[in-house]
Every structure is written in C-alpha cells, then in structure tokens.
Amino acid sequence: MNEKKVVGEKAVEFIKDGMVVGLGTGSTVYYTIIKLGQLVKEGLLIQGIPTSVQTEELAKKVGIPLVHFKEIEQIDVAIDGADEVDTHLNLIKGGGGALLREKIIAKAAKTFIVVATPSKMVETLGAFRLPVEVVPFGAELTEKHIRELGCDPYLRQLEGTPYKTDNGNYIIDCVFSEISEAKRLEEKLNMLPGVVENGLFVGMSDIVISLDQNKDVMLIKR
Ligand SMILES: O=C(CO)[C@H](O)[C@H](O)COP(=O)(O)O
C-alpha cells in the first residue's frame, strides 16, 4: 500500500468548484496535486497557489491553473504535508525547505488540511530537526543565538554549499530533544534578528488526514 498516495489523494475530496487552493510541497502532497490535475482535466474549476518553485512546476505540468495573490480575495483550502504532527495537531514542517511560503499560505487559508502518513504522528514534537529559515547575512551569529535557545543547530548543506531556499535564504536544522512549549519556542525563534521563519506550525491545522491502525483513512479534526 502506498500510504502517501492514499492520504494525499483523500484530500481532494475537500476541494470544490470555484475554490482557490494552496498547494503544499513534498512527496505526500505530490499525490494530491497529481489527483487535482486529473480532476481539472475532467472539469474541476479551481485555481492553485503553489508554496514552492517545485510545486509550481508540478502544478503547471499537470494543468492546474495558477493565480497570484493580488488576483484573489482569499485562499479557501490549503493542503500540505508535515514532518511531524503531535496530538494537538501542531506540526514541524520544512523538511523540504519550503516552510516560509507554506506558512504564509497556511495562515491565509480558511481551512488548512495536512496529509501525513502514520510515521509522522508523534506524542511530542522534536525528534525531527526543526528547520529555521535565516537570512545569509550574519548566519553564523544567528546560529549562535539559536543555539542559546537549547538546541544543536546545523546549517543545511546541498552538494557542499549552504542550501538556499526559494527565497534566497539558508536553513538551520535544529535538534531539540523534545519541544514541550511549541508556541513559546516558535515566538522566541522568530524574535531573533536574522530569523525569517521557523517550521513550527502551532494551532494552524484544521484537519489532519492519516491512517489508523487498520490502515483505513482517518480524519482528525481540531
Ligand atoms: O514541509 C514540507 C516541505 O517544506 C513538507 O510538507 C514536509 O517535509 C513533508 O514532506 P513529505 O510529504 O515529502 O514527507
């Protein structure tokens, strides 16, 4: 069973004609986007807003019409994956480096749906390294300040050089053994000069689509 495909495709059931849809990034929401492309070919009328260059290219390839922020009044539904989902439906995101655009779009959406295989479901956030997007200027200093919040920070690398996001920034992946106060940490990180955004999504998810112990689709609502 392809779990990512099952949960990813389930999300399209929430999409109706006329909606503006935030399109997330990653290998789970990939299946949502492919399925939406099929439905568009069959006559579904939607407009998409991608959260990354990678998703923009995929959406164009499968024929989902895209729209710019200035042309819309609201985003009806945003669908995205996650790296961890806790029991309060708080998330760590950004494993694919798209956390800033993902958070902007999730925040703007009336309904934010997360597609997550059971391996992403955790009691407490923190086993996955928390991605923090920082501006390149003074990144060494920003990293030092992040370390002072109690984590081991690692500047993300790609082929021997610092990984760059679609926004031209760096990602610092932070090992916190356990994140007990996610909202407080989210705020503390974002108050540091040089930090653009971090991958904690607290109180943002409306629905999480996953699988139960029998591998049946499960909807968890806030
Ligand atoms: O936050 C993300 C990208 O920035 C992804 O949604 C997250 O990494 C999950 O990806 P995948 O579905 O490939 O496991």
The ligand as an SDF file (V2000), in Angstrom:
LIG
                    3D

 14 13  0  0  0  0  0  0  0  0999 V2000
    7.2760   20.8830    4.9680 O   0  0  0  0  0  0  0  0  0  0  0  0
    7.4930   20.3360    3.9250 C   0  0  0  0  0  0  0  0  0  0  0  0
    8.3630   20.9060    2.8720 C   0  0  0  0  0  0  0  0  0  0  0  0
    8.9630   22.0910    3.2980 O   0  0  0  0  0  0  0  0  0  0  0  0
    6.8580   19.0280    3.6300 C   0  0  0  0  0  0  0  0  0  0  0  0
    5.4760   19.1760    3.6750 O   0  0  0  0  0  0  0  0  0  0  0  0
    7.3200   18.0340    4.6570 C   0  0  0  0  0  0  0  0  0  0  0  0
    8.7330   17.9830    4.6150 O   0  0  0  0  0  0  0  0  0  0  0  0
    6.7410   16.6480    4.3970 C   0  0  0  0  0  0  0  0  0  0  0  0
    7.2320   16.1660    3.1920 O   0  0  0  0  0  0  0  0  0  0  0  0
    6.9370   14.6970    2.6800 P   0  0  0  0  0  0  0  0  0  0  0  0
    5.4590   14.6170    2.4070 O   0  0  0  0  0  0  0  0  0  0  0  0
    7.8050   14.5550    1.4680 O   0  0  0  0  0  0  0  0  0  0  0  0
    7.3570   13.7490    3.7770 O   0  0  0  0  0  0  0  0  0  0  0  0
  1  2  2  0
  2  3  1  0
  2  5  1  0
  3  4  1  0
  5  6  1  0
  5  7  1  0
  7  8  1  0
  7  9  1  0
  9 10  1  0
 10 11  1  0
 11 12  2  0
 11 13  1  0
 11 14  1  0
M  END
$$$$
